[in-house]
Amino acid sequence: MKRKLRLALFGCGGAARHLHLPVLSRMPSVELTAIAELDPALRDEASRRVPSSAAYADFRELLAEAQVDAVVIALPNPLHVSAAVAAFDRGLHVYLEKPLGLSLDEGRKVVRAWRNSGRVGMIGYNYRFGPMQVEARRLIAEGRIGKVVAMQSVFSSAARDLPAWKQRRETGGGALLDLASHHLDLAAWLLDAEPVAVGCTLGSLHSEDDTAMLQLEFENGPTAQITASITAVENDRFEISGDAGRIVFDRYRSDKIEIHPPSLERVRLLRAGYAFRDLASFSYWRRKFTDAGPEESYWRALGAFVDAALADRQAAPSLDAGYRGLEIIEAAERSAREGRKVELRAEKDEDSAR
């Protein structure tokens, strides 16, 4: 019989209820052995959904008692570091939802614990596994739109009631950690290049730093403009412009990318064709208007972690990518404070391989 990964889930809040629990409880290669959740109502709800799992109020108690091989950490951001370090110290594989920590100092602690453990350490940049994103990266690498000149993206969510920890940057809140971190990672991954400088402005409408506008300069020439907000309309869109065409994908409009040539006249015709294609897309509308569960990127990301843990081999994106994300975010915050572009360090940090 094929061995199953004995897995624990730390945190049973909104993300875990809608994403992690549905995926992990249905994976044939996973035995969801234990859950940890401080809130008794959320803990009871998770236990009803996965009655075979032992339930704990505190992840430390779980680590001391439960027999598990790996953990998925979906706790509030301020708990990421302590939970990840404790799990690595127990010799467990760790899938850690972003961010890696609230600062580079915290990030170093996690990376050091991961490297000392020799276990799998994966950061939850699940959008790298989305079919549209994977196809866009392949087409860029193949030169389908020529040399990339510029990239624009928007990732935003509607204003909503936020838990107290999400309302302040020092406790893990703000648009940079919440949403921009995903697009910062995607921009570098799509281009297969590192940013060398960042500029940023921050705004606070309903909570601290709830809107961010960034401009990245990359080592091989392109620029990327990224807007992130947790107090605007729902949006998740990328446009990558090259000297021979453009790639567009919009997660809330379609599940397929668009490829535009340089000619405006042809773009108009193609847009009409893409609109009809999207209207006829059964897979897209089924996911939008039925209980189709988490989108494919979550299945693929968590599946990659499980496969790597079972094989005891490292997986990408590793925690190094999470550390690099924190470097960019701290540089962006410095840019916003000082009103100037900030260069990113070219040398490799002793505690982080990029």
C-alpha positions in Angstrom: 0.0 0.0 0.0 1.3 3.5 -0.9 2.5 5.4 2.1 0.4 8.4 3.2 1.7 11.7 4.5 0.5 12.2 8.1 -0.2 15.9 8.1 -1.4 18.5 10.6 -3.1 21.8 9.8 -2.3 24.8 12.0 -5.2 27.3 11.8 -8.8 26.8 10.8 -9.8 30.3 9.9 -11.4 31.5 6.7 -8.6 30.5 4.4 -8.3 27.1 5.9 -12.0 26.4 5.8 -12.4 27.4 2.2 -9.0 26.2 0.8 -6.8 24.0 2.9 -9.4 21.7 4.5 -11.2 20.9 1.3 -8.0 20.1 -0.5 -6.1 18.2 2.2 -9.1 16.2 3.3 -9.6 14.9 -0.3 -6.0 14.1 -1.2 -5.6 10.3 -1.4 -1.9 10.6 -0.4 -2.7 12.6 2.8 -3.9 11.5 6.2 -5.1 14.7 7.9 -4.1 13.5 11.4 -4.5 16.6 13.5 -5.7 20.2 13.5 -4.8 23.1 15.8 -7.1 26.1 16.3 -7.5 28.4 19.3 -11.1 29.5 18.6 -13.3 26.7 19.9 -16.1 27.4 17.4 -13.7 27.1 14.4 -12.0 24.1 16.0 -15.4 22.3 16.4 -16.4 23.1 12.8 -13.1 21.7 11.5 -13.5 18.6 13.6 -17.0 18.0 12.2 -15.6 18.2 8.7 -12.6 15.9 9.4 -13.8 13.8 12.4 -10.8 11.5 12.1 -8.4 14.3 13.0 -7.3 15.0 16.6 -8.2 18.6 17.6 -6.0 20.8 19.7 -6.3 24.4 20.9 -2.6 25.1 20.5 -0.1 24.0 17.9 2.5 23.5 20.5 0.4 20.9 22.2 -0.2 19.2 18.9 3.5 19.1 18.2 4.1 17.5 21.6 1.5 14.8 21.3 0.5 14.1 17.7 2.4 11.8 15.4 2.8 13.7 12.1 5.3 14.0 9.3 4.4 17.5 8.0 2.4 20.6 8.8 0.5 23.2 6.8 0.5 26.6 8.6 -2.4 28.9 8.0 -2.3 30.8 11.2 -2.5 34.6 11.6 0.7 36.3 10.3 2.1 37.1 13.8 2.3 33.4 14.6 4.0 32.2 11.4 7.6 32.3 12.8 7.0 30.6 16.1 4.9 27.9 14.5 7.3 27.2 11.6 10.4 27.2 13.8 8.7 24.8 16.3 7.7 22.4 13.5 11.2 22.4 11.9 12.7 21.8 15.4 10.5 18.7 15.5 12.0 17.5 12.2 8.7 18.1 10.2 8.2 19.2 6.7 6.5 22.7 6.5 4.2 24.4 4.1 3.9 28.0 5.3 1.4 30.4 3.9 2.9 33.8 3.1 4.4 35.9 4.6 7.5 34.1 5.9 7.5 36.5 8.8 6.8 40.2 9.6 10.4 41.3 9.0 13.7 40.1 7.6 14.9 39.3 11.2 12.0 37.0 11.6 12.5 35.6 8.2 16.1 34.7 9.0 14.9 32.7 12.0 12.6 30.6 9.8 15.1 30.0 7.1 17.8 29.0 9.6 15.5 26.5 11.3 14.5 25.1 7.9 18.1 24.6 6.7 19.1 23.1 10.0 16.3 20.6 9.8 17.0 19.3 6.3 13.2 19.1 5.7 11.0 20.5 3.0 10.2 24.1 3.4 7.7 25.6 1.0 6.1 29.1 0.9 2.5 29.4 -0.1 2.9 31.3 -3.4 0.2 29.1 -4.9 -0.4 31.4 -7.9 2.8 30.1 -9.5 0.8 26.9 -10.0 -2.2 28.5 -11.8 -2.7 27.2 -15.4 -2.8 30.7 -16.8 0.3 31.8 -15.0 2.2 28.7 -16.0 1.2 29.1 -19.6 2.2 32.8 -19.6 5.6 32.0 -18.2 6.2 29.4 -20.9 5.1 31.8 -23.7 7.4 34.6 -22.3 10.3 32.2 -22.1 9.7 31.0 -25.7 9.7 34.7 -26.9 6.1 34.7 -28.0 5.7 38.4 -27.3 9.4 39.2 -28.0 11.5 41.0 -25.5 9.4 42.0 -22.5 9.3 45.8 -22.0 6.8 46.3 -19.2 4.4 44.6 -16.9 1.3 46.0 -15.1 -0.8 44.2 -12.5 -3.6 44.9 -10.1 -4.5 42.7 -7.1 -7.3 44.1 -4.9 -10.2 43.1 -2.7 -13.3 44.9 -1.5 -13.2 46.7 1.9 -14.4 44.4 4.7 -14.2 44.0 8.4 -10.7 42.9 9.3 -9.4 41.2 12.4 -7.4 43.5 14.6 -4.1 42.0 13.6 -4.8 42.7 9.9 -5.4 46.4 10.5 -1.8 47.3 11.5 1.5 46.7 9.8 3.4 45.8 12.9 1.0 42.9 13.5 1.1 41.6 9.9 -1.5 43.7 8.2 -1.5 45.9 5.1 -1.7 45.4 1.4 2.0 44.6 0.9 2.0 41.5 3.0 -1.6 40.5 2.2 -1.8 40.9 -1.6 1.2 42.5 -3.2 3.5 39.7 -1.9 1.8 37.3 -4.4 2.3 39.7 -7.4 5.8 40.6 -6.4 6.7 36.9 -6.5 4.8 36.3 -9.7 6.4 39.2 -11.5 9.9 37.9 -10.9 8.9 34.3 -11.6 7.2 35.2 -14.9 10.2 37.1 -16.1 12.7 34.6 -14.5 14.6 37.7 -13.3 15.4 39.5 -10.1 14.3 43.1 -9.3 17.1 45.5 -8.7 15.2 48.5 -7.5 11.8 49.4 -6.1 9.7 52.5 -5.6 6.6 52.6 -3.6 3.8 54.8 -2.2 1.4 53.7 0.5 -2.1 54.8 1.4 -4.2 54.3 4.5 -8.0 54.6 3.9 -9.7 52.2 6.2 -6.7 50.6 7.9 -2.9 51.1 8.0 -1.2 50.8 4.6 -4.2 49.2 2.9 -3.2 50.4 -0.5 0.2 50.1 -2.2 1.6 51.2 -5.6 4.9 49.8 -6.6 7.3 50.1 -9.5 10.0 47.4 -9.9 13.1 47.6 -12.1 14.5 44.2 -13.2 18.0 43.2 -13.9 17.3 42.5 -17.6 15.5 45.8 -18.4 11.7 45.4 -17.9 9.7 47.4 -15.3 6.7 46.2 -13.4 4.0 48.4 -11.9 1.9 46.7 -9.2 -1.1 48.1 -7.5 -2.5 46.2 -4.4 -5.3 47.2 -2.2 -7.5 45.6 0.5 -10.0 48.4 0.3 -11.0 48.5 -3.4 -13.0 46.4 -5.9 -12.2 42.7 -6.5 -9.5 42.5 -9.2 -6.6 40.2 -10.1 -5.1 41.0 -13.5 -1.7 40.9 -15.3 -0.6 42.5 -18.5 2.9 41.7 -19.9 3.9 43.8 -22.9 6.7 42.9 -25.2 8.1 44.4 -28.4 6.1 41.8 -30.5 2.9 41.4 -28.5 1.1 41.3 -25.2 -0.1 38.6 -22.7 -3.1 39.3 -20.5 -4.7 37.2 -17.9 -7.5 38.1 -15.5 -8.3 35.6 -12.8 -11.8 37.1 -12.2 -12.8 37.2 -15.8 -11.5 34.1 -17.4 -9.5 30.9 -16.9 -7.6 31.4 -20.1 -4.9 33.9 -21.2 -5.2 36.3 -24.1 -2.3 37.0 -26.5 -2.5 40.3 -28.3 -0.4 41.3 -31.4 1.1 44.8 -31.7 -1.6 45.9 -34.2 -4.6 47.7 -32.5 -7.0 46.7 -35.2 -6.2 43.0 -34.7 -6.4 43.4 -31.0 -10.0 44.6 -31.3 -10.9 41.6 -33.3 -9.1 39.2 -31.0 -10.8 40.7 -27.9 -14.2 40.0 -29.5 -13.2 36.4 -30.1 -11.8 36.0 -26.6 -15.1 37.4 -25.1 -17.1 34.8 -27.0 -14.6 32.1 -25.9 -15.0 33.2 -22.2 -18.7 33.2 -22.4 -18.6 29.6 -23.7 -16.0 28.4 -21.1 -17.8 25.7 -19.2 -14.9 25.2 -16.7 -14.8 28.9 -15.9 -18.5 29.4 -15.3 -18.8 26.1 -13.4 -16.2 27.3 -11.0 -17.8 30.8 -10.6 -21.3 29.8 -10.0 -21.2 26.3 -8.5 -19.6 24.8 -5.4 -16.5 23.7 -7.4 -14.2 24.2 -4.5 -10.7 25.8 -4.4 -9.2 26.8 -7.7 -6.6 24.6 -9.3 -3.5 26.6 -8.1 -4.2 25.5 -4.5 -4.6 21.8 -5.4 -1.3 21.9 -7.4 0.6 23.9 -4.8 -0.4 21.7 -1.9 0.0 18.6 -4.1 3.6 19.6 -4.9 4.3 20.0 -1.2 2.9 16.6 -0.4 4.8 14.9 -3.2 8.1 16.5 -2.1 7.5 15.6 1.6 6.8 12.0 0.7 9.9 11.9 -1.5 12.0 13.9 1.1 13.2 16.3 -1.6 13.0 20.1 -1.7 10.2 21.9 -3.5 9.7 25.2 -5.2 8.8 27.9 -4.2 11.1 27.3 -1.2 11.3 29.5 1.8 14.1 31.4 0.1 11.4 32.9 -2.2 9.5 34.0 0.9 12.7 35.6 2.3 13.3 37.4 -1.0 9.7 38.7 -0.9 10.3 40.2 2.5 13.4 41.9 1.2 11.4 43.6 -1.5 8.6 44.5 0.9 11.0 46.1 3.4 12.7 48.0 0.6 9.3 49.2 -0.7 8.4 50.4 2.8 11.7 52.3 3.0 10.9 53.8 -0.4 7.5 55.0 0.8 9.0 56.5 4.0 11.9 58.3 2.2 10.1 59.2 -1.0 12.8 57.7 -3.3 13.7 54.6 -5.2 15.5 52.0 -3.2 18.2 49.7 -4.6 17.9 46.0 -3.7 21.0 44.2 -2.5 22.8 42.3 -5.2 24.9 40.1 -2.9 23.5 37.0 -1.4 22.7 37.0 2.3 24.3 34.3 4.3 20.9 33.1 5.5 19.1 33.3 2.1 19.8 31.9 -1.3 17.6 33.8 -3.8 
